[in-house]
Amino acid sequence: MKLLIISLVSFLLLACGNSSPEMDMYASGAIAMREMSASIDADLSPTQQNANSHIARQVIKTGSIRFQSENVAKDYQQVKVLLSKFDSYIDSENETNSDYQIDFDISIRVASPSYDSLFTLLTQISKRVDSKASHIEDVTNQYYDLKTRIKNKKLLEAKYVELLNKAKSVKDILEIERSLNEIRNEIETAEGGFKYLSQQVSYSTIHLNLYEILPSGFTEEGFWSRVIHATSHGWKEFINFLVITVQAWPFIILLGLAIIGFKRVRRKKLQKK
């Protein structure tokens, strides 16, 4: 099919050249090639090209794990030891601290062949896992479609370069260069998408969240934890009340003077009666 398309393009170029010496042969050929670009992509799509051949399945693996830790710092070091045993690394991490809990959010990138092994070992760090999930997205068609389109666009680019080298008039050169720039922009965009997709396929992602509940934190499991939390909270509220009272002392004094003045005026009125 590829040879047929290329032969057809060549035929169009020859036809343009034989019709009239004054015609813009190369520009016309470039326009014809540009209009046939979509047709080339369709004819050489992965579905048709690989219909009778075996292609490797391309998938993106994504997992998430959340568990409670007795010691976040210790478990974090265990995670780093595990990562050193695989082709993996920490892509990003975030630590959040409060009066009651410490949270670690870690994004891990691991070579796809090692995904399952690392995922299993990470779930074994804690005695109890709150939640875990694994998702596989099949991007085989998208992967080979992009790969094939890039190849086709580059073949088309080579034809434009060949036309440009043969062009004589300024009009022909400008027309072919415009078409050449368009096809190169399309190639750049497709290559960027293919590079990103290849990275997602090559390295899987595991989102790990481990948290530690501090001794003063509230838990539904412990009665004394509730008592400690309530006592601590009540004391803080009392301190806040004292601070607010001290800050408002001028208003309290003015209010007291106003009340005293009001009582005196009222007493004088009663005595006059």
C-alpha positions as CSV (number, residue, x, y, z in Angstrom):
1,M,0.0,0.0,0.0
2,K,2.9,2.4,0.8
3,L,4.5,1.8,-2.6
4,L,1.1,2.4,-4.2
5,I,0.7,5.8,-2.5
6,I,4.2,6.9,-3.3
7,S,3.8,5.8,-6.9
8,L,0.5,7.8,-7.1
9,V,2.3,10.9,-5.7
10,S,5.0,10.6,-8.3
11,F,2.4,10.2,-11.0
12,L,0.7,13.4,-9.9
13,L,4.0,15.2,-10.0
14,L,4.8,14.0,-13.5
15,A,1.3,14.8,-14.6
16,C,1.7,18.4,-13.4
17,G,5.0,18.6,-15.2
18,N,3.6,17.3,-18.5
19,S,0.5,19.5,-18.6
20,S,2.3,22.8,-19.0
21,P,5.9,24.1,-18.6
22,E,4.5,27.3,-17.0
23,M,2.5,25.5,-14.3
24,D,3.8,25.5,-10.7
25,M,4.8,21.9,-10.9
26,Y,6.5,21.5,-7.5
27,A,4.0,23.5,-5.6
28,S,1.1,21.5,-7.1
29,G,2.9,18.3,-6.2
30,A,3.4,19.6,-2.7
31,I,-0.3,20.4,-2.3
32,A,-1.2,17.0,-3.6
33,M,1.1,15.3,-1.1
34,R,-0.3,17.4,1.7
35,E,-3.9,16.5,0.9
36,M,-2.9,12.8,0.8
37,S,-1.2,12.9,4.2
38,A,-4.4,11.9,6.0
39,S,-4.9,9.1,3.5
40,I,-1.4,7.8,4.0
41,D,-2.0,7.7,7.8
42,A,-5.2,5.8,7.4
43,D,-3.8,3.2,5.0
44,L,-0.8,2.5,7.1
45,S,-2.6,2.5,10.5
46,P,-1.5,-0.2,13.0
47,T,-4.8,-2.0,12.7
48,Q,-4.2,-2.8,9.0
49,Q,-0.4,-2.9,9.0
50,N,-0.3,-5.4,11.9
51,A,-3.5,-7.3,11.3
52,N,-1.6,-10.5,10.6
53,S,1.4,-9.9,12.8
54,H,2.1,-10.2,16.5
55,I,2.6,-6.9,18.4
56,A,3.7,-6.4,22.0
57,R,1.0,-5.3,24.3
58,Q,1.6,-1.8,25.8
59,V,0.0,-1.0,29.1
60,I,0.2,1.7,31.8
61,K,0.1,0.4,35.4
62,T,-1.0,2.6,38.3
63,G,-1.3,1.6,41.9
64,S,-2.2,3.1,45.3
65,I,-1.6,1.9,48.8
66,R,-2.6,3.5,52.1
67,F,-1.8,2.1,55.6
68,Q,-1.4,3.2,59.2
69,S,2.2,3.2,60.5
70,E,3.4,2.8,64.1
71,N,6.5,4.8,63.2
72,V,6.4,6.8,59.9
73,A,10.1,7.6,59.9
74,K,11.1,3.9,60.3
75,D,8.6,2.7,57.6
76,Y,9.8,5.5,55.3
77,Q,13.4,4.1,55.5
78,Q,12.0,0.6,54.8
79,V,10.4,2.0,51.6
80,K,13.7,3.5,50.5
81,V,15.5,0.2,51.1
82,L,12.9,-1.6,48.9
83,L,13.3,0.9,46.1
84,S,17.0,0.4,46.1
85,K,16.4,-3.2,45.2
86,F,14.4,-2.4,42.1
87,D,14.8,-0.1,39.1
88,S,12.7,2.6,40.9
89,Y,12.8,6.0,42.4
90,I,10.7,8.6,44.4
91,D,9.2,11.0,41.9
92,S,7.7,13.3,44.6
93,E,6.9,13.2,48.3
94,N,5.0,15.4,50.7
95,E,4.9,15.4,54.5
96,T,2.0,16.9,56.5
97,N,2.1,17.3,60.3
98,S,-0.7,18.2,62.7
99,D,-1.2,17.9,66.4
100,Y,-2.8,14.5,65.9
101,Q,-1.3,12.9,62.9
102,I,1.7,12.7,60.5
103,D,1.1,12.0,56.8
104,F,3.6,10.9,54.2
105,D,2.4,11.0,50.5
106,I,5.0,9.4,48.2
107,S,4.8,9.0,44.4
108,I,7.0,6.1,43.2
109,R,8.1,5.4,39.7
110,V,9.2,1.8,39.0
111,A,10.2,-0.1,35.9
112,S,7.0,-1.8,34.7
113,P,8.5,-5.4,34.9
114,S,9.1,-4.8,38.6
115,Y,5.8,-3.2,39.4
116,D,4.0,-6.3,40.7
117,S,6.9,-7.4,43.0
118,L,7.4,-3.9,44.5
119,F,3.6,-3.4,44.9
120,T,3.3,-6.6,46.9
121,L,6.3,-5.9,49.1
122,L,5.1,-2.4,49.9
123,T,1.8,-3.8,51.2
124,Q,3.7,-6.0,53.6
125,I,5.5,-3.2,55.4
126,S,2.4,-2.6,57.6
127,K,0.4,-5.2,59.5
128,R,-2.9,-3.7,58.3
129,V,-3.5,-2.0,55.0
130,D,-6.4,0.5,54.9
131,S,-6.7,0.3,51.1
132,K,-4.9,-0.7,48.0
133,A,-5.8,-0.6,44.3
134,S,-4.1,-1.4,41.0
135,H,-5.2,-0.2,37.6
136,I,-4.0,-1.3,34.1
137,E,-4.7,0.8,31.0
138,D,-4.2,-0.8,27.6
139,V,-2.6,1.8,25.3
140,T,-1.4,-0.6,22.6
141,N,-3.4,0.9,19.7
142,Q,-2.5,4.4,20.7
143,Y,1.2,3.5,21.1
144,Y,1.5,1.9,17.7
145,D,-0.7,4.4,16.0
146,L,1.6,7.3,17.1
147,K,4.7,5.2,16.1
148,T,3.3,4.6,12.7
149,R,2.2,8.1,12.1
150,I,5.6,9.5,13.0
151,K,7.2,7.1,10.5
152,N,4.7,8.2,7.8
153,K,5.1,11.9,8.5
154,K,8.9,11.5,8.2
155,L,8.5,9.8,4.8
156,L,6.3,12.7,3.7
157,E,8.9,15.2,5.0
158,A,11.6,13.5,2.9
159,K,9.4,13.9,-0.2
160,Y,9.0,17.6,0.6
161,V,12.7,18.0,1.0
162,E,13.2,16.3,-2.4
163,L,10.7,18.7,-4.0
164,L,12.3,21.7,-2.4
165,N,15.7,20.7,-3.8
166,K,14.2,20.6,-7.3
167,A,12.1,23.8,-7.1
168,K,13.2,26.7,-9.2
169,S,10.8,29.6,-8.7
170,V,10.4,31.6,-5.5
171,K,6.6,30.8,-5.5
172,D,7.4,27.0,-5.6
173,I,10.0,27.3,-2.8
174,L,7.7,29.3,-0.5
175,E,4.8,26.9,-1.0
176,I,6.9,23.8,-0.4
177,E,8.6,25.4,2.7
178,R,5.2,26.2,4.2
179,S,4.1,22.6,3.7
180,L,7.4,21.4,5.1
181,N,7.1,23.5,8.2
182,E,3.6,22.1,8.8
183,I,4.6,18.5,8.5
184,R,7.7,19.1,10.8
185,N,5.4,20.7,13.4
186,E,3.1,17.6,13.2
187,I,6.2,15.4,13.6
188,E,7.4,17.3,16.7
189,T,4.0,17.1,18.3
190,A,3.6,13.4,17.6
191,E,7.1,12.7,18.9
192,G,6.4,14.6,22.1
193,G,3.2,12.5,22.6
194,F,5.0,9.3,21.8
195,K,7.9,10.1,24.2
196,Y,5.5,10.8,27.1
197,L,3.4,7.6,26.4
198,S,6.6,5.5,26.2
199,Q,7.7,6.8,29.6
200,Q,4.3,6.0,31.1
201,V,4.6,2.5,29.7
202,S,8.2,1.9,30.7
203,Y,7.8,3.1,34.3
204,S,4.7,2.4,36.3
205,T,3.4,4.7,39.2
206,I,2.6,3.7,42.8
207,H,1.0,6.3,45.1
208,L,1.9,5.4,48.7
209,N,0.3,7.1,51.7
210,L,1.4,6.1,55.2
211,Y,0.2,7.9,58.3
212,E,1.0,7.8,62.0
213,I,-1.5,8.8,64.7
214,L,0.2,10.7,67.5
215,P,-0.5,9.7,71.2
216,S,-2.5,12.9,71.8
217,G,-4.5,12.3,68.7
218,F,-8.2,11.3,68.7
219,T,-9.0,7.7,67.8
220,E,-12.3,5.9,68.0
221,E,-10.5,2.9,69.5
222,G,-9.3,4.3,72.8
223,F,-11.4,5.9,75.6
224,W,-8.4,7.5,77.3
225,S,-7.3,9.0,74.0
226,R,-10.7,10.7,73.9
227,V,-10.3,11.9,77.5
228,I,-6.8,13.3,76.9
229,H,-8.0,15.0,73.7
230,A,-11.0,16.6,75.5
231,T,-8.9,17.8,78.4
232,S,-6.2,19.2,76.1
233,H,-8.9,20.9,74.0
234,G,-10.7,22.4,77.0
235,W,-7.5,23.8,78.5
236,K,-6.6,25.4,75.1
237,E,-10.1,27.0,75.0
238,F,-9.7,28.3,78.6
239,I,-6.3,29.9,77.7
240,N,-7.8,31.4,74.6
241,F,-10.6,32.9,76.7
242,L,-8.1,34.5,79.1
243,V,-6.1,35.9,76.2
244,I,-9.2,37.4,74.7
245,T,-10.2,38.9,78.1
246,V,-6.8,40.5,78.6
247,Q,-6.9,42.0,75.1
248,A,-10.4,43.4,75.8
249,W,-9.5,45.1,79.1
250,P,-10.1,48.7,77.9
251,F,-13.7,47.8,76.8
252,I,-14.3,46.0,80.1
253,I,-13.2,49.1,82.1
254,L,-15.4,51.4,79.9
255,L,-18.3,49.1,80.3
256,G,-17.8,49.0,84.1
257,L,-17.7,52.9,84.3
258,A,-20.8,53.1,82.1
259,I,-22.7,50.8,84.5
260,I,-21.5,52.7,87.6
261,G,-22.5,56.0,86.0
262,F,-25.9,54.7,85.0
263,K,-26.6,53.5,88.6
264,R,-25.6,56.8,90.0
265,V,-27.9,58.8,87.7
266,R,-30.7,56.4,88.5
267,R,-30.1,56.7,92.2
268,K,-30.2,60.5,92.1
269,K,-33.5,60.4,90.1
270,L,-35.0,58.2,92.8
271,Q,-33.9,60.5,95.6
272,K,-35.5,63.5,93.9
273,K,-38.8,61.7,93.8
